[in-house]
Amino acid sequence: MRLLQSIRFRIVIACVIFSIIVTVGYGWVTFYGVKYNSDELFNWYISQEAEQLIAEYEKNATLTHVITANVFVSDEQHALTAAANYFVDTQTRAKFTQVNAFKDVRVPGPKFTTEQGYIMYEFSADNKTLHVLQSALPENETKQFYYMVDVSNFINYDNHSEAYIAKLFLKILVFITVLALAIGFILAKMVVSPLTRLANSVDGVDHQNYLKSEEKYFNDEIGFLAKRIDSFVSRTHDFVEREKAFSRDVSHELRTPVASSRAAIELALSTPEGQSGRLNKFLLRVSRANRDMTHLIETFLLLGREEEQAIATERFNLHELVSQSFAKHDYLKRHADVKCQNNIDSNINIVSSKQHLAIVLDNLIRNALQHTHDGSVSVLFENQQLIVRDTGDGMSEKQKKSPSTNVMEKSGVGLNIVRRLSEKQHWQMHVKSKLGQGTSVYIDMSNSG
């Protein structure tokens, strides 16, 4: 199982991503909340101080309070000129001197009205930040009260605090990420553990002594899956039992009449009447059909066995096995000139399932002989590959591409059966064929169990 595709990995990554998103979101809200609060606090301080100064001016018509800001009473044009003097760049200064009111100044910064009714401006340019408080005077319609303060140093101080908060935030983010990893691993273990137990129980399923697994799990998604597996195993068990019963019945019901008919045919062939004339020809045809039926019964019964059953292996001579198969099917030759060539060295001995290989050979040689009108049928063994080659009819491209094509239709057995027999022994089968030039079937036995 690939790590990136595992449920454990996805749960851990989900926890980490979620924690990072929440931490970054909360940090952003907190950071700008603190910043906004500091601005509000500063503006509140200005407003409070301006309120005291205005009260003093209304009482004494003077501004004697000692402060660090520039406080004065004048018309707006004079105030604009005073504000322009805070900036160095001539273009920025022009933006103040070329207008008649602070509201028309095109310098970045917010504008708002305080609770006391004061108009507050913030102008930021040339690394300067200027706060201007403007207030009307009840008894003076031509002049207004102005409170101007350069907060650039305060902004720089605020930047240092921002850097400190950013470092602290990074440390918290690392801690939260590590914590999310730990929580993710714990959650992943809690979620995947029932799946692992379920997989282990399914992996060791015994159809005969299977215990339902649903009682081991809570009534959740895992328990739902366990119920479905129990249902599937139950249906599979019933199916296997039916197949076993069918195989037992077929083994007896088919082998018995075939064996009886074979004995009757051999007895008929031994009589004088059966050895001559047209009756002999008919009896020989019946005898060949009987052998074909015996071959098919053995093949299908072998395929019907359970895959889990141990396959017996033995050491045997491959040359002799091929010779026996040629002799067994010599009657299938289309023409007397067709040659059967056993090109396997007589000293080659292999360890494998002799029964499986014999049936595979029988099927391939039967098919080759039935489709070869002249030329030869040869068997070779090269590089752990058993090769059955003929010079017969061959197959078209359409036949080779269709997995359901029965290229052994005259014998009643398709290549899919040979392929299934090969799979039982973990052999690899592939076919090379050209229409009208013949067919070569390769059985790679290098991976044989």
N, C-alpha and C positions, 0 to 999 in steps of 0.2 A: 504494500500500500504506500503510495506517495505521501510525503509529509504534508505538502500543500493541499492535498485533497482529503486529508483526514478530518474527522469531526472534531477531534481534540484541538488541532491547530486552528480551525475556524472559530471554535469557542474562545480560545485564548486571544486570538486577534480581535474578535468582536469586543471582548472585555477591555482590551487595551485601547482600541479606537474609541469606544464609548467613553472611557475615563478621560482620554486626551481631549475629546470634544467638550465634555462637561467642564473639565479643568480650565481649558482655554476660554470657553464662554464665560465661566464664572470669573476668571481672572480679568477678562476684558471689561466686564460689567463693573467689577470692583475697582479696577484701575481708573476708569473714566468717571466712576462715581466719586472716588476720592478727589480726582482732579476737579470735577465740577463743584464739589463741596468746598474745596479750597478757594476756587474763584468766587463762589457765593459768599464765603466768609470774608474774603478781601473786599468785595463790593459792599458788604454789610458794614465793614469797618469804615470805609470811605463815606458811606451814607450817614453813619452816626456822627462822624467827625464834621461832615458838612452841615448837618443839622445844628450842631452846637455853634459853628462859625456863623451861620446865617442868623441864628438867634442873637449872637453877640453884635453882629453888624446892625441888625434892626434896633438894638438897644442903644449902641454907642456910635453907630455909623463908622466904626473902625474895625480892622482885623488885626488884632495884636497877638492872637494865639500863636505860639511857636510850633510850627509843624515842618515837615520835610517837603510838603507839596507846594505848588505854586497856587496861591489862592488870591483871587481878586474879583472886583466888581467892575464890569465894563460892558461896552456893546459887543455884539457877536463878531464884528469884523476885526476888532482888536484882539479878541480871544482866538480867532483863527490864525492871526499872525503870531501870537504867542505859542500856539500849538505847533506851527510850522517850524519855529526855532528849535524844537526838540530833535528834528531830523537833519541829516547832513546832505543827503542827495537833493539836488535842485529840483528834479522832477517831482519828488515827493512833496517838497515845500510848495511847489506850484499848485499841487492839488488842493492845498489849504487856502492859499492866497487868492486863487482865481474863482472862488465860490463865495457866496454870501451867507451860507449857513452850514453848520456841522453835518446836517442830514444829507447834504449834497456832496460831501467829501468822498471820493472814490478810492479809499484806502481800506484794505481788508480788515474786518473786525465786526463784532456784533453790536447791536444797539438795543437797549431795553429801558423800561421805566421801573424805578424802584417803588416800594410800598409807600414811601413818603411823597411820591410824585416827581422825583428827580429823574432827569433823562441822563442815562449813562452811555458813553461811547467808549469803544476800545479800538485803537488803531495800531496795526502791526506792520512795520516796514523798516528796512535798513537795520535789522537786528535790534530794533527798538519796539517797545510796547508801551503805548501811552493810554492812560485812562483819563477820560474827561467827564466830569460831572457838571451838568448844567441845570440851574434852577432859577425860576422867575422870582422877583422880589415884589411883595404885595404893594409897596408904596413907590415903586420906581418902574415905570413902563418902558423906559429907554435903555436901561441897563439890566444886566443879569449877573447872577453869582456863578463863578466858575471855579472849579477845583480840578487842577491838573497834576498828575503824578506819573513819573516815569517808573514803571514796574519791571524794567528789563532785568535788573539784578535779582528781583524776586523770581522772575521766570527762570533765570540761570540756576538759582537755588532750587527751584522746583524740578529742574532737569536732573540735578544730582539725586534728589529724592526718587525721581522716576527710574534712574539707573539702579538705585538700591532696590526698589520694588521689583524691577525686572529680574535682577539676580536672584532675589528671594523667590520670585515666581518660578524661575527655571529650576531651582532646587526642589520646590514643591512639586513641579511637574514630573521631575525624575522620580521622586518618592511615590507619587500617585501611579506612575507607569509601572514601577517595580511591584507595588501593591496590587495593581490590576493583573499583572502577570501571575502573581501568586494565587489570587482569587480565581483567575481564569483556569489555571492548572487544577485547582481543587474542584471547580465546577465541572471541568471537562472529565475529571476522574469520576465524579458522581454521576454524570450523564452517560458516559461511555461504559462504565463498569457493568451495568445490567446488560448492555448490548454484547459485551465481551463474554459474559457468563452464558447468555443465550446462544452466541455463536459456538462456544465450546460444547454446550449441551447438544446443539444440532449436529456438530461435527462428529460427535460420538453416538449418533442415533443408531439404535438397534431395533430393527423393525419387529423383532419377536418380543423384546422386553422393553418397549418404549414407554416411558412414564411422561405424562403430560407436564409440560413446563409452566403452564399458565399460573399455577398456584404459587410459584416462587417469586412472582412479580406483583407490583401494585396494579391497581386498575387504571393504568395510564397507557400511553402510546406503546411502551415496551410490552406491557401485558396484552394489548390488542394484537401486536405482532406475534407474540408467543401463541395466542389462540389460533391465529391464521396458520402458523407453522404446525401446530398440533393437528389442525384440520387437514393440512396438506399431507403430513406424515401418515395420518389415518387412511386417507384415500390411496396413497401410494402403497401402504401395506395391503389394503384390499386388492389393489391391482396386481401386486406381486404374487399374492396368494392365488388369484385367478390364473395368472400366467403359469405358475407352477402346476396347478391342476391341469391346465390345458396341455402343458408339455408332457406330463405323465400320461394323460389320455392318448395324446398323439403318438407318443413313443410306443405304446402298446397296440393301439388300434391300427396304426399304419405299418409298423414293422411286421406284425404277425401276418396280415394278408400278403404283403410283398414277399416275405420269406416263403410262405406256402406256395405262392405262384411261381417263385423261382425254382423251388423244388419240383413242382409239376412240369415246368418247362424243361429242366435238365433231364427229368425222367422221360419226357416225350422225345427229346433229342437223342436219347440213348436207344430208342426203338428203331427197327429197320425202316419203318414208314417215315419217322422223323428225320432220318439221315439222307433222304433222297427226295427228289421231285420238288414241287411247288410248296409242299407242306414244310420242308426244311427251311425254305426262304422265309416263310411266314413265322416259323418258330424262332428263327434267328432275329427277326425284327422285333418280336415280342420280348426276346431275351435282352436285346439292347435297351428297349423301353423299360424293362424291369431294372436294369442296372442304372439307367438314368434316374428312375424314381428312388432307388436306394441312395444314390448320390445326393439327391435333393433333400431327402429326409434327414440324412446325416448332417448336411450343411445347415438346414434350418433349425434343427435341434441344438446344434452347437451355438448358433447365434442366439437362441432363446435362453441360454443359461445365464445366470446372474453374473454381472460384471465382477462382483466382489469375490467370487470363488477363485481360489488359487489355481493358476494354470500350470500344469505339470510340464517340466522341461526335461530333456534328456539329450545325450550325445548320440548323434547318428551320422551316417555317411550320406552326404547330400547327393552324390552321384547315383547311388543306388535308389534313393527316393525318386529322383527324376526318371530313372530307367523304368521303375515300377509304374509311374504315372503314364509314360509313353506306351508301355505294354498294355496297360489297362484300357487305354483309349485308342488303341490301334484300329479298332473297327470303325472309327469315325472318319478315317481318311477319305477324302473326296475322290482321290485318284491314287493309283498304286505308285505313281512317280513322286508323290509328295514325300519328302525326306524328313525324318525326325532326328534331330541332331542334339545329342547330349554333350555339350562342350565343357562340362564341369570336370575338373581333374578328379580322378578316382580316389585320391588321397585326402580330399577335403572333408573334414568332419566338423560339424557345428553343434552348438548347444542351444536348443530352442524348443518350442512346442512342436513336436513332430506332427501331431494331429492337425493343428492349425495350418502348418506349412503344407501338409499333404493336400488338404482341401483347397487351399489357395492355388497350388500347382495344378490340381485336377481341374479347377474352374478355368484357369488361364489356358491350359493345354487343350481342354475340350473346345473352348471358344476359338482358339487358333486353328485347330484342325477343321472345325466346321466352316470357317471362313476362308480357308486356303484351298484353292483349286489346283494350283501348281506351285512349284518352288519348294520351300522348306519351312519347318517350325523348329526353332533352336532355343536352347536354354543355356544361359551363361551365369557365372558368378564372379563379379568383379568389384573390388573395393567395397565389400560387404553389401553388395547389391545383387539381388536375384533378378535376372532379366529374361523375359519370355518374349521372343521376337518371331514374327511370321511375315510372309510375303503375300498375305491375303487381300481381302477387300479394302481394309483400312476404314477410316472414319472421316467424315467431312468436318469443317470447322464448327458448324452448327451442332453436330452431334457431340463434339468434344466439350463445347461450352455449356451444354444442357446437362445438369447433374442427374436428371431423371431418365436420360436416354438409355435404353436397354440395348447395348451393343452386343449382348450375348443372347439375343432374343430367341435364336434357334435352339439354344440349350435350356432356355427358361431361367437363366440366372444372369443378373446384371452386374456391372462393375461395382455398383454400390455395395453389393454383398461382399465382394472381394475387399473393398475398402473397409467395411465393418470388421471383417476378420483380421485385417491388418492392424486396425486400431486396437484390437484386444491385446496385441503383442507390442504395441507402440511402434509399429513399422510405418514408414512413409511410402505412399504409393503415388506415382505419377505416370502419365501415359503420353507417348509420342506416336502420332499416327498421321498418315497422308492417304487421302482417298485414292484407291487403286494401287497403292504401293506397299501397304502393309502396316502393321502396328507393333510397337514395342512397349511392354509394360515393365516398369521398374519398381521393385520392392526393396526399399532401403532398410536393412536390418541392423544398422549400426547402433540404433537406440533401443534395441531389444532388451526387455527386462530379463 
